[in-house]
Amino acid sequence: MRPRTVRLLTGLATLAVLASAAYVAALGDWATASVCAACTFAVAVGWVIVRHDPTSPVGPALAWTTAPIALVTAHVGPLAELPWSSGAWPLNLAGLLVLMLVFPDGASNGTLWRTVPWVFGSATLGMLAVQWGARQVDGEVVGGPDAVWVPWVAVASLIAIGFSMVLAAVSLVVRYWRGTRRTRQQIRWLLLAGIVVVALLAGGWVAEVLGASLNAAYTPFLVAIVVLVPIAVGLAIVRYDLFDVDRLLTGATAWLVTVVVSAAVFGAAVYGLSQAVSAGTGLTSSVAAFITALTLLPVQRHVAQCVGRVVDRDRHVAVAEVERFAADVRAGRRQPEEVEAVLRKVQDDPDLVVYLARPDGNWTRLDGAPVAEPPDGIGIEAGGDVIARVSLGWDSARARRRIDDVAKAAWVPLEVTRLRLVLREALTETEASRHRLVDASAAERRRLERDLHDGAQQRIVATGMRLRLLQQHLPTDQAAEVDAAVAELQGTVDELRRIAQGVRPVLLDDGLAAALAAVKSSSPIPFVLTVGDLPLVSEARALTAYLVVTEAVANVLKHAGASRISVTVAARQDWLAVEVVDNGVGGVAANAPLTALRDRIVSVGGTLGIRATPGGGTTIQALI
């Protein structure tokens, strides 16, 4: 609607309420004036809605839910003599009908619903016609037209009025099922107020049948329309997520049904006891009240559960889906790390984030990314310890209650995810530590080999050369002793070279392929070497591959009795694959150094596989 039209309609409702209150106050009827003044509450809330959304028809519709009540109530004194004063009572429902048709966004559901106001208006005219000129005397309607058509029109008008109200309520149901999450939340607020209004209206009918005056019977109903409906509508439009409306709606409906059931139980108990025993009325009522009290709490719990499944069905569906996910995780059908995606789906919140608590007191995301301090959210506990925190992108009282329920069902996947993350980090740190140790060991081998080659060996060789120079100036017998000393020094140099070769072969300075070619050239039996295109290999991996080949070849030469050796080295993605095959006797010798070989490979994160068949040779495969 246009903002000007919205303000005009709301202003007319305000004028109608104020004029009615002023007129009744001028007559000195302060009781009726207070009712008219109470109608200003809905008008005030209507103006709040107009200010919040200047184009929404909900504001003027809310204002007109009480403006007709003020106008009809003001028909006292001289206005009570007007011919339509008794038949104008359907106008009390006109504003509520329009409100249900336009709430919460003013959108129409179709042509059928646009005809409802016309049906209601025609029925109101019919009711005015059958009660034209009638008067209320001592709570009874007297006078009015006395024609054969009056009863038929009265019944038809009542049916049409009731049917119009039902259709207006159905339009809300249709809008609820077709609406978004926000629309459903807003309609729940009106439904909460509607349940109370309907209950009070039914109570008014019962009170009227039992002989109560019209004012006494229907004043609570009118007060509910004047106060509860505006509050519910105002909250729905301005702050629909302020409170958990589902819990309020479930509780109100459950207690309403419980009261009805308890009254039925009480009545049945009184009747049954009065028929079964000839006890006094006081004793019968006391026993009936005791029976009713016994059934009250179980009935209320059962009704609350049933109503909760209907009113807040989304929550029950969400909890059930999370419980199925947890069962799938326990059965191994799904991964626990999917818990964040599952919670986002059931919560209908794509911005929901799960943070996991680390043993050191810090926080992390599910992907392992550290978080200094997560935003405020719902804490999830297991065994008294907080294991996770769920931060909502869409935060409201209802969202917090739902995530609290579903997160309790998801605590097992959350805990498993947290423990797996901690374990992965521990394994990663162990792997990194192992690589650091291997790299440090390789660097230390290189340093030791360099020190032996450039330090001790060079000094010993230099000492031998100096002795040779001195030998030329010594007698023959002393020269022989120098010869022996130089020979001993040469043996020491050879021993140091063997030690340096074991620490780190100098051949690796020319690359892994060149070092393996040297191993092949020194083999006493046929040796087939195949080296693929290798990427740049780290010092630790190259040394490990070289030692695997040399130790495997040495084992073949010592124990296998083979006539041929085949060595293949190739790159497989990020791995270095080494294979040594012989055609020897097969099996694995008891004194073969395979344990040391396996430990060497595992130290760099590799694996070792051995296939040995008696009489069929041995195959050693290593992935480094």
C-alpha positions in Angstrom: 0.0 0.0 0.0 1.0 3.6 -0.4 2.4 5.2 2.7 -0.2 8.0 2.5 -3.1 5.5 2.4 -1.6 3.5 5.3 -1.3 6.7 7.4 -4.8 7.8 6.5 -6.4 4.5 7.5 -4.5 4.4 10.7 -5.5 8.0 11.5 -9.2 7.2 10.9 -9.0 4.3 13.3 -7.3 6.6 15.9 -10.0 9.2 15.4 -12.8 6.6 15.8 -11.3 5.3 19.1 -10.7 8.7 20.6 -14.1 10.0 19.6 -15.8 7.0 21.1 -13.9 7.3 24.4 -14.6 11.0 24.6 -18.4 10.5 23.9 -18.8 7.8 26.6 -16.7 9.8 29.1 -18.9 12.8 28.5 -21.9 10.7 29.5 -20.2 9.7 32.7 -20.1 6.0 31.9 -16.6 5.5 33.0 -16.7 1.7 32.8 -17.5 1.8 29.1 -15.1 4.7 28.6 -12.3 2.6 30.0 -13.1 -0.1 27.4 -12.9 2.5 24.6 -9.7 3.9 26.1 -8.2 0.4 26.1 -8.7 0.2 22.4 -6.1 2.9 22.0 -3.5 0.3 22.8 -4.0 -1.5 19.5 -4.0 1.9 17.7 -0.7 2.8 19.3 0.9 -0.5 18.3 -0.5 0.1 14.8 1.3 3.3 14.6 4.5 1.6 15.7 4.1 -0.9 12.9 3.4 2.0 10.4 6.6 3.7 11.5 8.5 0.4 11.2 7.1 -0.4 7.7 5.2 2.6 6.1 3.9 0.4 3.2 2.5 -2.5 5.3 -1.3 -2.8 5.6 -0.8 -4.7 8.9 -0.5 -1.4 10.9 -3.9 0.0 9.8 -5.5 -3.4 10.0 -4.4 -3.8 13.6 -5.7 -0.4 14.4 -9.1 -1.3 13.0 -9.3 -4.5 15.1 -10.2 -2.4 18.1 -11.7 0.7 16.4 -15.0 -1.1 15.6 -15.1 -2.4 19.2 -14.8 1.1 20.5 -17.5 2.3 18.1 -19.9 -0.5 19.0 -19.2 -0.2 22.7 -19.9 3.5 22.5 -23.6 2.9 21.5 -24.8 3.9 25.0 -27.0 6.7 26.0 -28.6 8.4 23.0 -26.7 6.2 20.6 -28.3 3.1 22.1 -31.6 4.2 20.5 -30.2 4.0 17.0 -31.8 1.2 15.1 -28.6 -0.6 14.2 -27.1 -0.6 17.7 -28.0 -4.2 18.5 -27.1 -5.7 15.1 -23.7 -4.0 14.7 -21.9 -6.6 16.9 -20.3 -8.4 13.9 -18.2 -5.3 13.4 -16.2 -6.4 16.4 -14.7 -9.2 14.2 -14.2 -7.1 11.1 -10.8 -5.8 12.0 -9.6 -9.2 13.1 -10.8 -10.7 9.8 -8.9 -8.2 7.7 -5.8 -8.6 9.9 -5.8 -12.3 9.3 -6.1 -11.7 5.5 -3.2 -9.3 5.3 -0.9 -10.6 8.0 2.1 -10.6 8.0 3.3 -9.1 4.7 0.0 -7.9 3.1 0.3 -10.3 0.1 -2.9 -11.9 -1.1 -3.1 -15.7 -1.6 -5.5 -15.4 -4.6 -9.0 -14.4 -5.7 -10.8 -16.7 -3.3 -9.4 -14.9 -0.3 -10.2 -11.4 -1.7 -13.9 -12.4 -1.7 -13.9 -13.1 2.0 -14.4 -9.5 3.1 -17.4 -9.2 0.7 -19.0 -12.3 2.2 -18.4 -11.0 5.7 -19.8 -7.6 4.8 -22.9 -9.1 3.3 -23.4 -11.2 6.4 -23.0 -8.1 8.6 -25.7 -6.3 6.6 -27.9 -9.3 7.0 -27.4 -9.3 10.8 -28.2 -5.5 10.8 -31.4 -6.2 8.9 -32.7 -8.9 11.2 -32.0 -6.9 14.3 -32.9 -3.5 12.9 -34.6 -1.5 15.6 -34.0 -4.1 18.3 -33.1 -3.2 21.9 -31.2 -5.0 24.7 -33.3 -5.1 27.9 -31.7 -6.8 30.9 -29.3 -8.6 28.6 -32.0 -9.9 26.2 -32.6 -8.6 22.7 -36.2 -7.5 22.2 -38.0 -5.9 19.3 -36.8 -5.8 15.7 -38.5 -7.0 12.5 -41.1 -9.7 12.9 -41.2 -11.4 9.5 -40.9 -15.0 8.2 -37.6 -14.3 6.6 -35.9 -13.1 9.8 -34.8 -16.5 11.2 -33.5 -17.7 7.9 -31.5 -14.6 7.3 -30.2 -14.6 10.8 -29.0 -18.2 10.5 -27.5 -17.6 7.1 -25.7 -14.5 8.4 -24.3 -16.3 11.4 -23.1 -19.1 9.1 -21.6 -16.6 6.7 -19.8 -14.7 9.5 -18.4 -17.9 10.9 -17.4 -19.2 7.5 -15.7 -15.9 6.7 -13.7 -16.1 9.9 -12.7 -19.7 9.2 -11.6 -18.8 5.6 -9.5 -15.9 7.0 -7.9 -18.3 9.4 -7.3 -20.8 6.6 -5.6 -18.1 4.6 -3.1 -17.8 7.4 -2.5 -21.5 7.3 -1.9 -21.4 3.5 0.5 -18.4 4.0 2.2 -20.3 6.7 2.9 -23.4 4.6 4.0 -21.4 1.6 6.0 -18.8 3.6 9.6 -18.4 4.5 11.1 -19.0 8.0 10.4 -15.4 8.9 6.8 -15.6 7.8 6.2 -18.8 9.8 7.7 -17.2 12.9 5.5 -14.1 12.5 2.3 -16.2 12.0 3.1 -18.2 15.1 2.8 -15.1 17.2 -0.7 -14.4 15.9 -1.6 -18.0 16.3 -0.5 -17.8 20.0 -2.8 -14.8 20.5 -5.6 -16.4 18.5 -5.6 -19.5 20.7 -6.1 -17.4 23.8 -8.8 -15.3 22.0 -10.7 -18.4 20.8 -10.5 -20.0 24.3 -11.9 -16.9 25.9 -14.6 -16.6 23.2 -15.6 -20.2 23.9 -15.6 -19.5 27.6 -17.9 -16.5 26.9 -20.4 -18.7 25.1 -20.4 -21.2 27.9 -20.8 -18.4 30.5 -23.7 -16.9 28.5 -25.4 -20.3 28.3 -25.0 -20.6 32.1 -26.8 -17.3 32.6 -24.0 -14.8 32.8 -24.6 -11.3 31.5 -23.1 -10.4 28.1 -20.6 -8.0 29.7 -19.4 -10.5 32.2 -19.3 -13.3 29.6 -17.4 -11.5 26.8 -15.3 -8.9 28.5 -12.3 -11.2 28.8 -12.6 -12.0 25.1 -12.7 -8.3 24.2 -9.8 -7.5 26.5 -7.8 -10.3 24.7 -8.5 -8.8 21.3 -7.7 -5.3 22.6 -4.4 -6.3 24.4 -3.1 -9.7 23.4 -3.6 -9.5 19.7 -1.9 -6.1 19.3 1.1 -7.3 21.4 1.4 -10.4 19.4 1.1 -8.6 16.0 3.6 -5.9 17.1 6.2 -8.4 18.2 5.7 -10.4 15.0 6.3 -7.4 12.7 8.9 -5.5 14.7 10.8 -8.1 16.8 9.5 -11.5 15.8 12.7 -13.2 17.1 12.7 -11.5 20.5 11.2 -14.5 22.3 10.9 -18.2 21.6 7.4 -18.1 20.3 7.3 -21.9 19.7 7.8 -22.6 23.4 5.1 -20.1 24.3 2.8 -21.5 21.7 3.4 -25.1 22.8 2.9 -24.3 26.4 -0.3 -22.3 25.9 -1.8 -24.9 23.7 -0.8 -27.7 26.0 -2.3 -26.1 29.0 -5.5 -25.2 27.2 -6.0 -28.8 26.1 -5.0 -30.0 29.6 -7.6 -27.8 31.2 -10.3 -29.1 28.8 -9.2 -32.7 29.4 -9.0 -32.1 33.2 -12.5 -30.6 33.2 -13.8 -33.6 31.3 -12.1 -36.0 33.7 -13.5 -34.1 36.7 -17.0 -34.1 35.3 -16.8 -37.8 34.4 -15.4 -38.6 37.9 -18.2 -36.7 39.6 -20.9 -38.3 37.5 -19.4 -41.8 38.0 -19.0 -41.5 41.7 -22.4 -40.0 42.2 -23.9 -43.0 40.3 -21.7 -45.6 42.1 -21.9 -44.5 45.7 -24.4 -42.6 47.7 -21.9 -40.1 49.1 -22.3 -36.5 49.9 -21.5 -33.9 47.3 -18.4 -32.7 49.1 -16.9 -36.1 49.3 -17.7 -36.8 45.7 -16.1 -33.6 44.6 -13.0 -34.2 46.7 -12.5 -37.6 45.2 -13.1 -36.3 41.7 -10.6 -33.5 42.3 -8.0 -36.1 43.5 -8.5 -38.2 40.4 -8.2 -35.1 38.2 -5.0 -34.1 40.0 -3.5 -37.5 39.4 -4.1 -37.3 35.7 -3.2 -33.6 35.3 0.6 -33.8 35.1 0.8 -36.9 32.9 -1.8 -35.5 30.5 0.0 -32.1 30.4 3.3 -33.8 29.5 1.8 -36.0 26.8 -0.1 -33.1 25.3 2.9 -30.9 25.4 4.9 -33.5 23.5 2.2 -34.0 20.9 1.6 -30.3 20.5 5.3 -29.6 20.2 5.6 -32.1 17.3 2.8 -30.2 15.5 3.6 -26.6 16.4 7.4 -26.9 16.3 7.7 -29.8 13.9 10.9 -28.4 12.4 12.7 -28.8 15.7 11.7 -32.4 16.0 12.7 -33.1 12.4 16.0 -31.4 12.9 16.8 -33.4 16.1 15.8 -36.6 14.3 18.1 -35.8 11.4 21.0 -35.1 13.6 20.4 -38.3 15.5 20.4 -40.2 12.2 23.7 -38.5 11.3 25.2 -39.5 14.7 24.1 -43.1 14.1 25.7 -43.1 10.6 28.9 -41.8 12.1 28.9 -44.6 14.7 28.2 -47.1 12.0 31.0 -45.7 9.8 28.7 -44.6 7.0 29.6 -40.9 7.3 32.5 -38.8 8.4 32.1 -36.9 11.7 33.7 -33.8 10.1 30.4 -33.4 8.2 28.8 -32.2 11.5 29.0 -28.5 10.6 27.3 -29.0 7.2 24.6 -31.0 8.9 24.0 -28.4 11.6 23.8 -25.7 8.9 21.2 -27.7 7.1 18.9 -28.5 10.0 19.4 -24.9 11.4 18.8 -23.4 8.0 21.7 -21.1 8.7 24.5 -21.1 6.1 26.6 -18.8 8.3 26.7 -21.2 11.2 30.2 -22.0 12.4 31.5 -24.8 14.7 34.6 -24.1 16.8 36.4 -26.9 18.6 38.1 -26.7 22.0 41.7 -27.8 22.0 43.3 -29.5 25.0 45.6 -26.5 25.4 42.7 -24.1 25.9 42.8 -22.6 22.4 40.1 -22.9 19.7 40.1 -24.1 16.1 37.9 -24.6 13.2 36.9 -28.0 11.8 39.6 -27.7 9.1 42.2 -27.1 11.8 42.6 -23.3 11.3 43.4 -21.8 14.7 41.1 -19.1 16.2 42.2 -16.6 18.7 38.8 -16.3 20.4 35.6 -17.5 18.8 32.4 -15.4 18.8 29.8 -15.9 21.4 27.7 -18.9 20.8 26.2 -22.1 22.3 28.7 -24.2 24.3 28.5 -27.9 23.9 29.6 -30.0 26.8 30.7 -33.7 27.2 31.6 -35.1 30.6 31.5 -31.6 32.1 34.0 -30.1 29.7 33.2 -27.7 26.9 34.2 -29.5 23.6 32.8 -27.1 21.1 31.0 -23.8 20.5 28.4 -23.1 17.8 28.2 -19.6 16.5 25.0 -18.7 14.8 24.7 -16.5 11.7 21.0 -16.1 12.4 20.7 -15.5 16.2 17.4 -15.5 18.0 15.8 -17.1 21.1 14.2 -19.8 18.9 17.5 -20.5 17.0 19.4 -20.8 20.3 16.9 -23.3 21.7 16.9 -25.3 18.5 20.7 -25.4 18.2 20.9 -26.3 21.9 18.7 -29.3 21.2 20.3 -30.5 18.0 23.9 -29.9 19.3 23.2 -32.2 22.2 22.3 -34.9 19.7 25.5 -34.1 17.8 27.9 -34.2 20.7 29.4 -37.6 19.7 30.3 -36.5 16.1 31.7 -33.2 17.6 33.8 -35.1 20.1 35.1 -37.6 17.5 35.9 -34.7 15.2 37.8 -32.9 17.9 39.8 -36.0 18.9 40.6 -36.8 15.3 41.7 -33.3 14.7 44.0 -33.4 17.8 45.3 -36.8 16.7 46.0 -35.5 13.2 47.9 -32.5 14.5 49.9 -34.8 16.8 50.8 -37.1 13.9 51.6 -34.1 11.7 53.9 -32.7 14.4 55.5 -36.2 14.9 56.1 -36.5 11.2 57.6 -33.0 11.0 59.8 -33.8 14.0 60.9 -37.0 12.4 61.8 -35.2 9.2 63.7 -32.6 11.1 65.7 -35.3 12.9 66.4 -37.1 9.6 67.5 -33.9 7.9 69.7 -33.1 11.0 71.1 -36.6 10.8 71.9 -36.2 7.1 73.5 -32.8 7.7 75.6 -34.3 10.6 76.7 -37.2 8.3 77.8 -34.7 5.6 79.6 -32.6 8.2 81.3 -35.7 9.7 82.3 -37.1 6.3 83.7 -33.7 5.3 85.6 -33.4 8.6 87.1 -36.9 8.2 88.0 -36.2 4.6 89.3 -32.7 4.9 90.5 -32.9 8.4 92.0 -36.1 9.9 92.7 -37.8 6.5 94.5 -34.8 5.1 96.6 -34.3 8.3 97.6 -38.0 8.3 98.5 -37.9 4.6 100.6 -34.8 5.2 102.3 -36.5 8.1 103.1 -39.4 5.8 104.6 -37.1 3.2 106.8 -35.4 5.8 108.0 -38.8 7.0 108.9 -39.7 3.4 111.0 -36.6 3.1 112.8 -37.4 6.4 113.3 -41.0 5.2 115.7 -39.7 2.5 118.1 -38.4 5.1 118.1 -41.4 7.5 120.3 -44.5 7.6 119.0 -47.7 6.0 117.9 -49.4 9.2 116.0 -46.3 10.4 114.5 -45.8 6.9 112.9 -49.2 7.2 111.2 -48.2 10.4 109.9 -45.1 8.7 108.5 -47.3 5.9 106.6 -49.3 8.5 105.2 -46.1 10.1 104.1 -44.7 6.7 102.4 -48.0 5.8 100.6 -47.9 9.2 99.5 -44.4 8.4 98.2 -45.5 5.0 96.2 -48.2 6.7 94.7 -45.6 9.0 93.8 -43.4 6.1 92.1 -46.3 4.4 90.2 -47.1 7.5 89.0 -43.5 7.8 87.9 -43.5 4.2 85.8 -46.6 4.9 84.3 -44.9 7.9 83.5 -41.8 6.0 82.0 -43.9 3.2 79.7 -45.5 5.7 78.7 -42.2 7.2 77.9 -40.7 3.9 79.2 -41.9 0.5 81.1 -39.3 -1.4 79.6 -40.8 -4.6 76.3 -39.1 -3.7 78.0 -35.7 -4.5 77.4 -36.6 -8.2 73.8 -37.7 -7.7 71.9 -40.8 -6.8 72.1 -42.3 -10.3 75.9 -42.0 -10.4 76.3 -43.5 -6.9 74.1 -46.5 -7.9 76.1 -46.9 -11.1 79.2 -47.3 -9.0 77.5 -50.0 -7.0 76.6 -51.8 -10.2 80.2 -51.6 -11.5 81.5 -53.2 -8.3 79.1 -56.1 -8.4 80.7 -59.6 -9.1 77.5 -60.9 -10.8 75.4 -59.5 -13.6 73.6 -56.3 -12.4 70.8 -54.6 -14.2 70.2 -51.0 -13.1 67.2 -48.9 -14.3 66.9 -45.4 -13.0 64.0 -43.3 -14.2 63.7 -39.5 -14.5 64.1 -38.5 -10.9 63.1 -35.0 -9.5 65.4 -33.2 -7.2 65.7 -35.6 -4.3 66.6 -34.4 -0.8 69.8 -35.5 0.9 68.0 -37.8 3.4 65.9 -39.5 0.7 68.9 -40.0 -1.6 71.1 -41.4 1.2 68.3 -43.8 2.3 67.7 -45.0 -1.3 71.4 -45.6 -1.7 71.8 -47.5 1.6 68.7 -49.6 0.8 70.3 -50.7 -2.5 73.7 -51.3 -1.0 72.4 -53.3 2.0 70.0 -55.3 -0.2 72.8 -56.1 -2.7 75.2 -57.1 0.1 72.5 -59.4 1.5 72.0 -61.0 -2.0 75.8 -61.5 -2.4 76.2 -63.0 1.1 73.1 -65.2 1.4 71.0 -65.6 -1.7 73.4 -67.4 -4.0 71.9 -65.5 -6.9 73.3 -65.2 -10.4 71.6 -61.9 -11.3 70.5 -58.8 -9.6 68.0 -56.2 -10.9 67.6 -52.7 -9.4 64.9 -50.2 -10.4 64.6 -46.7 -9.1 61.7 -44.5 -10.2 59.6 -41.6 -9.0 55.9 -42.2 -8.1 54.2 -38.9 -7.5 55.7 -37.7 -4.3 57.4 -41.0 -3.5 60.7 -42.5 -4.5 60.3 -46.2 -5.4 63.2 -48.6 -5.1 63.0 -52.3 -6.1 65.8 -54.9 -5.8 65.1 -58.3 -7.3 67.3 -61.4 -7.4 67.0 -65.0 -8.6 68.6 -66.6 -5.6 67.4 -69.3 -3.3 64.6 -67.1 -1.9 63.5 -66.8 1.7 65.0 -64.4 4.2 68.2 -65.2 6.0 68.0 -65.1 9.8 71.0 -62.9 10.0 69.9 -60.5 7.2 69.9 -56.9 8.4 66.3 -56.3 7.4 65.3 -54.8 10.8 67.9 -52.1 10.5 66.9 -51.6 6.8 63.2 -51.2 7.7 64.0 -48.8 10.6 66.0 -46.7 8.2 63.1 -46.5 5.7 60.5 -45.8 8.3 62.6 -43.0 9.8 62.0 -41.0 6.6 58.3 -41.9 6.5 58.6 -44.7 4.0 57.5 -48.3 3.8 59.3 -51.6 3.1 57.9 -54.7 1.5 59.5 -58.1 1.0 58.4 -61.0 -1.2 60.5 -64.1 -0.7 59.6 -67.5 -2.1 61.9 -70.5 -1.5 63.6 -71.3 -4.8 62.0 -68.3 -6.5 64.2 -65.4 -5.5 63.5 -62.4 -3.3 62.0 -59.0 -4.1 62.6 -56.0 -1.9 60.4 -52.9 -2.5 60.8 -49.6 -0.7 58.7 -46.4 -0.9 60.6 -43.4 0.4 
